[in-house]
Amino acid sequence: MPFASNGVRPPYESRSAYLQVTSGCSHNACRFCTYDKEAPFAVSPEAAIREDLKELESDDVPFPRIWL
């Protein structure tokens, strides 16, 4: 199952599968924030997203939702 190295999500999503569709921060201008400053914002290639979805399906692990 794909996981983000710096994934930030609410506690109630901890049991959800994680599907990385972007990296970096789309705003990246907050003076107080240090989250993902070194990574420029990018959208994951569609082929990679489809591959990750197939992997989630083949894992056969029940999860309530997918966190994008």
N, C-alpha and C positions, 0 to 999 in steps of 0.2 A: 504494500500500500504506500503511495507517495506521501512524503512528509516534508514540510518546509523546515529549513534550518532555523529560521527566525519567525516561525508562524505565531501570530498573535490572534487569539480568538477568545471569545467569552467562555467562562467555565461551563455553561450549559451546552456548549458545542464540543466538549471534550470527548464525547462518545461518537461524534460524527466522523465520517471518513473525510479526509483532506484531499482536495484536488487543486493543485497549484495551477492557476490560469494566468497569473501575472507574477512579476518579481519587482522588487524595489517599491518606491512610493510615488504615486502619481502627482502628489503635491511637492513633497521634498523641500519645503521652504520654512518649516517651523523652526524657530530658534531654539526651543526647548527640547525638541525631539532628536533622539539619536538612533531611532529605528531605521535600519537599512540605508544609512547615508552613503555607504560605499557602492551600492548597487543602483545603477540607473533604472528608471521604470521601463519595463518591457512586458509585452504580452507573449505568453507561451505560444509556440507554433501549434496550429490545429492538429497536426499529426501527433505531436507529443501528448496533447490532451486526450485524443482518441485512444492512444496506446495506454495511457493511465486509466481511462475508463474501463478498458478491457481487463486490465490488471485488477482493478477493484472488483469487477464482476467475477473473475476467476478465483479470487481469494475466498469466496463463499463465507464471508464473515458478515453477520447481520449488523447493520448500522441504521440509526433512525433517519439520518440526513447526510447530505454531502455539503461540506463547507468549501466554498470557492474562494 
